[in-house]
Amino acid sequence: MKQALVLGASLIAVSACAPQPPPPTAAAPPGYAAGSPPPATTYYDGTYVGSFTQNLSASGSGCPNFPVAPALTINNGVARFAALDLTYQGYVTPEGDVRMQTPAGQTFVGHIDPSYKLTGQTTGQCVYNATWQRRVGQKPS
């Protein structure tokens, strides 16, 4: 009995020292922006109307021209817009930096200036420069 007790204690001590696998990571809930959120703000929340877009994609890429960018919304610091059957989603920092991504990996990087004008560029199969302006009458929270 004494040998079994010593053997059991030895096994527990050895297993406690063995490297343990990391805990499983939980996927982000559906509809939530990907990645680790930076410090976000609601200051820029609102609806932004597209005012300009420029297709920079290679000719023959199948990337259509858009006269204006699609509407973009920012709610609780999470920005999102949809184009070409893709939904871009990401965060807005207190400095007005915007970074969004689609599930397929296309990205948008931009910045909101003090007059609530958002300019940026999408990259992926299609490349566009785009500009949005926050709808008049909306005030920062």
C-alpha positions as CSV (number, residue, x, y, z in Angstrom):
1,M,0.0,0.0,0.0
2,K,2.8,2.4,0.9
3,Q,4.5,1.7,-2.5
4,A,1.2,2.5,-4.3
5,L,0.9,5.8,-2.4
6,V,4.5,6.8,-3.3
7,L,3.9,5.8,-6.9
8,G,0.6,7.8,-7.1
9,A,2.2,10.9,-5.6
10,S,5.2,10.6,-8.0
11,L,2.8,10.4,-11.0
12,I,0.9,13.5,-9.8
13,A,4.1,15.4,-9.4
14,V,5.4,14.5,-12.8
15,S,2.1,15.3,-14.6
16,A,2.0,18.7,-12.8
17,C,5.4,19.5,-14.3
18,A,4.6,18.3,-17.8
19,P,3.7,21.1,-20.3
20,Q,0.0,21.6,-20.6
21,P,-1.8,22.4,-23.8
22,P,-3.2,26.0,-24.0
23,P,-6.9,26.4,-23.3
24,P,-9.1,26.5,-26.5
25,T,-9.8,29.9,-27.8
26,A,-13.3,30.9,-28.3
27,A,-14.3,32.3,-31.7
28,A,-15.8,35.8,-31.8
29,P,-19.6,35.7,-31.7
30,P,-21.3,36.1,-35.1
31,G,-21.7,39.7,-36.1
32,Y,-18.9,40.9,-34.0
33,A,-15.8,42.6,-35.4
34,A,-12.8,40.4,-35.9
35,G,-9.5,40.8,-33.9
36,S,-8.8,42.3,-30.6
37,P,-10.7,45.5,-30.2
38,P,-8.5,48.6,-29.7
39,P,-9.8,51.2,-27.3
40,A,-13.0,52.2,-29.1
41,T,-15.2,55.3,-28.9
42,T,-18.8,56.2,-29.8
43,Y,-17.7,59.7,-30.7
44,Y,-17.8,58.9,-34.4
45,D,-21.0,56.9,-34.3
46,G,-23.5,57.6,-37.1
47,T,-24.4,57.0,-40.7
48,Y,-21.8,58.0,-43.3
49,V,-22.9,58.6,-46.9
50,G,-20.5,57.7,-49.7
51,S,-19.4,60.7,-51.7
52,F,-16.6,59.3,-53.8
53,T,-14.9,56.0,-54.9
54,Q,-12.1,55.3,-57.3
55,N,-11.4,51.9,-58.7
56,L,-7.6,51.3,-58.6
57,S,-7.9,47.6,-59.5
58,A,-6.0,46.2,-62.6
59,S,-8.1,46.3,-65.7
60,G,-9.8,43.0,-66.4
61,S,-9.9,42.2,-62.7
62,G,-13.7,42.1,-62.7
63,C,-13.9,44.9,-60.2
64,P,-16.8,47.2,-61.1
65,N,-16.7,50.9,-60.9
66,F,-18.9,52.6,-58.3
67,P,-19.8,56.3,-58.7
68,V,-20.1,56.6,-54.9
69,A,-19.1,54.4,-51.9
70,P,-21.9,52.4,-50.3
71,A,-23.4,53.7,-47.0
72,L,-21.3,53.0,-43.9
73,T,-22.4,52.9,-40.3
74,I,-20.6,53.2,-37.0
75,N,-22.4,52.0,-33.9
76,N,-20.7,51.7,-30.5
77,G,-17.3,52.1,-32.1
78,V,-17.9,49.3,-34.6
79,A,-17.8,50.3,-38.3
80,R,-19.4,48.3,-41.1
81,F,-20.3,48.5,-44.7
82,A,-21.2,46.1,-47.5
83,A,-20.0,46.0,-51.1
84,L,-19.5,43.3,-53.8
85,D,-21.3,40.7,-51.6
86,L,-18.7,41.3,-48.8
87,T,-19.3,42.8,-45.4
88,Y,-16.4,44.9,-44.0
89,Q,-16.4,45.2,-40.2
90,G,-14.0,46.6,-37.6
91,Y,-13.3,49.2,-35.0
92,V,-12.8,53.0,-34.8
93,T,-10.2,54.3,-32.4
94,P,-10.6,57.5,-30.3
95,E,-8.1,59.1,-32.8
96,G,-10.5,58.4,-35.7
97,D,-8.5,55.5,-37.2
98,V,-10.7,52.9,-38.9
99,R,-9.7,49.3,-39.7
100,M,-12.1,46.8,-41.1
101,Q,-11.9,43.4,-42.6
102,T,-14.1,40.9,-44.4
103,P,-14.3,37.2,-43.5
104,A,-12.5,36.5,-46.8
105,G,-9.5,38.8,-45.8
106,Q,-10.1,42.0,-47.7
107,T,-9.2,45.0,-45.6
108,F,-10.2,48.7,-45.3
109,V,-7.9,51.2,-43.6
110,G,-9.0,54.8,-43.2
111,H,-9.2,57.8,-41.0
112,I,-12.0,60.2,-39.9
113,D,-11.0,63.9,-39.9
114,P,-12.4,66.6,-37.5
115,S,-15.2,67.4,-40.0
116,Y,-16.3,63.7,-39.9
117,K,-15.0,62.9,-43.4
118,L,-13.8,59.3,-43.6
119,T,-11.2,58.6,-46.3
120,G,-9.5,55.3,-46.9
121,Q,-8.7,52.4,-49.1
122,T,-9.9,48.8,-49.5
123,T,-7.3,46.2,-50.5
124,G,-7.8,42.6,-51.7
125,Q,-8.9,41.3,-55.1
126,C,-10.4,44.8,-55.8
127,V,-8.7,48.0,-54.7
128,Y,-10.7,51.2,-54.1
129,N,-10.1,54.6,-52.6
130,A,-13.3,55.8,-51.0
131,T,-14.7,58.8,-49.1
132,W,-17.7,59.1,-46.8
133,Q,-19.2,62.1,-44.9
134,R,-21.2,61.7,-41.7
135,R,-24.9,62.5,-42.3
136,V,-25.7,66.1,-41.3
137,G,-27.5,66.7,-38.0
138,Q,-25.8,63.8,-36.1
139,K,-23.9,64.9,-33.0
140,P,-21.1,63.0,-31.3
141,S,-22.2,61.2,-28.1
